[in-house]
């Protein structure tokens, strides 16, 4: 997995030293409202992040990136370019999770656009998917701005989600 950046954001591969940041986000009910039930058990998040490390090692170029403000190096969230549900052979998905303090600043759109560019340029991906809760208007708008089109509903991650697609 490569490091890369946007005008305001540095993206680097997740490592175990980032765990406390991830646990803080994944245990925040407001941050997780449209994703899954907020974690209360650090062991649950640790198991998930260990999967991230194993997946990245077995699938070069794919995985989870830590998002930091470019110059301040402040943690703002994480993003993914991965096979759906971390299952090789499935479609390639992009996604992000941002700390509440960074919502509404265009960072999700900037991140998603960078993920699309990375998937195309570095991995040769020509078709991407993303999934959102239908009531998550902010994330739905991010995907629209990045050129994704709604492609119906799909049950994924134990939820009925809007399916978004982008052909690059």
N, C-alpha and C positions, 0 to 999 in steps of 0.2 A: 504494500500500500504506500502510495506516495503522499508526501506533504504537498499541499497547494494552498492558494490564497485567492481572495477576492479583493476588492478595493478596501474593505474594512475588516475582513475575517481571515484568520489563519485556520486551516483545517489540517489536522495531523491524526495519525492512527491512535485509537484508544490503547492505553496500557493500564496495568493494574494500579498504578499510582493515581489514576483518575477516579477510582472507585467512590470516594467520598462525595465527589461532585455528582456522580450518576445516582448514588443512593439518595442524595438530597432532592434531586429532580424527581426520581421515581417514587419518592414517598410524599410528594406534594400533590394533594388531591386536585388542586386547581390545574396544575400542569398536566396531570394525567387524565383529566376529566374525559377527554375524547379518545384516549388510548386504551387504558385498562384501569382496573382498580389500583389505587395507590398502594405501594408496598409498605408494610409495617415491619417486615422481617428482613434484616440485612442479608441473611443467608439466601433468601429468594433472589435478591438482586445480584449477589455474588455469583450464584449459579448461572444467572443470565449473562453476566459479564465474562465469566469463564468460557461460556459458549462463544461469545464474540471473539475472544482471543484464539480459540481453537479454529473457528470458522475462517478467520483471516489467514491463519497459517496454512490451512488446507485449500484456500481459494484465493490465490494471489491477486491483488488488485481490488478485492471486494472486502467489505466490512463496515466498521463503525469508526467515524472520525469525531474527534473532539473539536468543538468550535470555540475559538478564542478571539477576542477583539485583537486586531492585528498588532497594534502598537502597545496597548496596555497589557496584553497577554492575560486578560480577564476571561475566565470560563463563562461561556454564554449558553452552552448546550452541546448537543451531539447530533450527528446525521449519519445516514446509511446509504450505501449503494450495495445491494445484496440480492441474492436469490430470495424470492418470497419465502418467508418463514425460515430463512437460513437453510433451505433445502436445495442443494445443487440440482440443476436440471429444470427447476421452475423458472418463471420469468424473472427479469431483473427489476427490482423495486428501488425507488428513492424515498427518503423520508427524513424527518428532522424532529427534534424536541428542543424547545428553547426555554430558558429560565424566564419566568414572568417579567423580570425587570427589563427584558429585551424585546418584549412583544410590541407590535405596532410601530417598529422602526425600519421596516423593510428588510430586516436581516434574514427572515425566512425565505423571501423571494430571492435575495442575493445568494443564499446558500443553495436553494433548489436549482437555480440557474447554473451555478458552479458544478453541482452534482451531475446535471445533464451534460454539460460540456465535458467533464471528466469521464463519464461513462462512454461518451462517443469517442473522444480523442485517445484515451488511455486503454479502454477495454474493447473498443469496436462495437459497442452496443448500439443497435439501431431501433430498438423498441423498449420503452420503459413503462412501468406501471407505478401507481401510487394508490393508497387507500385512505379514505377519510370517513369520519362520522358525518352523516348528511347534515347535521346541525352545526358542524364546525365551519361556520361561514368564513372565518379568517383563512383557514388552511385551504378551503375550497377556492377562495379568491387567489391565493398564492399559486395554486396549480394552474388556474386559468391564465394568470399573468405569464406563467412559464410555458404556455402553449399546450398544456394537457387538455384532453377532451374527456368529458364524462362518458363512460362506457357501460352504464348500468349498475346493478347492485351485485355484490358478491359476499358470501360468508367467508371471512378470513379472520384469523386471530380471535376466534370465538365471538365474532360480532358481525352484524350485517352492515357492510360498508359500501360507500360509493367507490366504484372502481374508476380510476382515471388512467388514460393511456396517452402516450406521446410517441410518435414515430419521428425519428431523427434523420 
